[in-house]
């Protein structure tokens, strides 16, 4: 309940919630919050782990054996859904990481998962590249489908989810080398 | 003996210098630690009293915004446009090198601004303004290639290129992937080249 309240507040406002607002939203006293979490930092770490588990369950890899366009669409659809759901938490995570090795390691873990998914979805195309070019392509796709890239399209450019997905599909398609004939 | 107006000008000049040293101290602190510094920390770094800060800035918010505007002006002055009329590889290289230098110098400041955008609406406006400047630079550097695209495709490509050359994209290449400055530039150059449409032949 407390973690859910924290995540709901993050989605409602970009302000980092205080213990009092979290407690109020969860229907607990502030004391109850600190009985379960020694401090707000521990709550943030727990919320991140909870979100990562949820996100992993929501982002099941699909169609990775499909044709190029099917894989592109499937990957972008899943990734965009995650961005839409978890952008506020991602922002809070980055804003609060400070010197926290726990939060930094979670950020690193999330990034590795994003890279691994790219490798899985575009295995056929990436396999045709040399090591350097493969890494360069991975880095470029990772930047392209970053949380803040999604936010820019949705918040700054005012795009619909479908329009924003279309931008990603087209751009990844440009970045990838031709698909080898199977 | 100096004339009254001359001494007034001298005082104004000194006050402006102090103002600048406060903002320089603020930026130095951001580069060391990605958090908004306190007035006491800024004063200590600038070698002045906290009172001197608030004689020149209404509050910490005012100082933060003024520092961001000052940083943007510095960044713009450092990122001089070059080789606009060069061939495609020259323009790509010039654009990437300039952008990379900006990211290298200003990434720590950018991170703090982005992390605090939820607290201040004015910060969001500044972020928008900076992003517009980044997009305008790309429009300038890749004018021949962008000109061949229909409006919607052009917009989509600019959005994608902006993500590619984002501050955090640079940060990831340097901090997470451990790439050197030149290696990271090479990633951007190759990928921009891949994303741009073919350059149309020059008009006679």
Interface residues (C-beta under 8 A of the other chain):
Chain A: X13 X14 X15 X16 X91 X94 X95 X98 X108 X111 X133 X135 X136 X137 X139 X140 X142 X143 X144 X146 X148 X149 X152 X153 X156 X157 X166 X167 X168 X170 X171 X174 X175
Chain B: X34 X35 X111 X114 X115 X116 X117 X118 X119 X128 X131 X155 X156 X157 X159 X160 X162 X163 X164 X166 X168 X169 X172 X173 X176 X177 X186 X187 X190 X191 X194 X195
